């Protein structure tokens, strides 16, 4: 395949994952707490792209549970960085986990990290489906 087509496919996949991931993150948050914020679309899109790219580049014999743990670590890390920016620095008060057990600065918490571990599985499956839709083999 020519380099230009590879680039189009790659960026098409990334944009697809970002858009679907951002929308899903908003939907989950609206269902969970009744409202959301536009920054959650960006956060969700970034998380989905990063988890799917991690999954794409890991060795095929990497255990599925390990992939989910890595995915949860990615999502938690992004959530912490975004939380420090939007909640602590900009003071937008998008979320506050300070009432959740085992939280760090009110931005991340162990219970939500466990939720991200579970949600990493369908995210990776979605990444595989999007890659197939864009014509990637395997």
N, C-alpha and C positions, 0 to 999 in steps of 0.2 A: 504494500500500500504506500502511496506517495506521502511524503512528510506533511504536506498541507492537509491532506485528508485525515491523517493521524491527529494533527492538532485540532481540527474541527471536531472530530469524535471525542477527543480528550476534554476539550472545553465544553462540549455539549453535555457530556456525562457530568462534569463538575457543576454546571449550571442547573441541570436537572436535579441532581442530588441536593444542591443548595436550596432550590425552590421547594421541593417536596419536603425536605428536612425542616426548613423554616416554617412551612405551613403546618406540618405535623406537630412541631414543638408548640406553636401557638394554640393549636387545637387541644393538645393534651393539657396545657396550662388553663385554658378556658374551661375545659371539662372538670379539672381538678379544683380550681379556685374561683371560677366564674368570670375571670377577666385576664388580660395579658397586656403586654407592652411591645411596641415595634422592635425594641432591642432583642426581644426573645426570638423574633423571626431570624435576625442576623445570627444570634447565638446558636439557635437550632440548626440553621443551615451550615454554619461552620463546623459544628459538632458532627453532623452527618457526613460531610465531606471528609473530615479528618479520620473518622472511624472507618469509613469505606476505603479510603486510601491505605490506612494501616492494614486492613484485612486483605486488600489486593496485594500488598508487598510482603506479607508474612509468608514464610515457607508453608507449603501445602500440608506438611505433617504437623504443624502447630496445632495443639489440642484446642478444640472448640471452646472449652471453658477458659483457657488462657486468652483466647481472642476476646472473649466477653470481658474478662478482667482488664485487658488492655483498653478495650472500648470504654469501660466505666472510668478508667483512669484518665483517658483523654477528655471525656465529657466533664468529669469533675474538675479537671485542670482548667478547661475553657470556662466553666461556670465560675471558678474562683477568680480568674483574671477579669472576666467581664463584670462580675460582682464588685470587685475592688474598684473598677472604673465607674460603672453606672450607679452603684449604691453608695460607696464610700467617698469617691473623689467628686463625682458630679452631683451626688445626693438626690438622685432621681427616685430612690426608694422603690425599685422594681420588685425586689423580694427581700425577705429577712428570715433567715433560719435560726436566729438567736434563741428562739423558743424550742427548737428541735434538739434532742440529745446529740451529743458528740459532734457539735458544729465547730467550725473554725471561723472566727470573726463574723459569724452570722451569714457567711456567703456560701459555704458548703457544709454538708453533714453526712455522716456515715449512712443513715437510713436512705438518703437520696442517692448516695453512691451505689447502694445495693439496688435501687430502682434502675439506675443507669446500667448496671450489670445485666439485668434482665432485658432492658430495652435494647441493649447492644445487639442481641441476636436478630431481631427483626430488621434492625438498621443494616446489618451486614447482608442479610438476605435481600433487602431492597437494593443495596449497592450492586449485588450480583445481577439482579433483574435489570437494573438500569444499564449496566455494561452490556448485557445481552441485547437489550433493545437498541443500543448504539452500535451493535455489530461486533462486539469483542467476543472472540472464541474462548471456550473453556470456562 
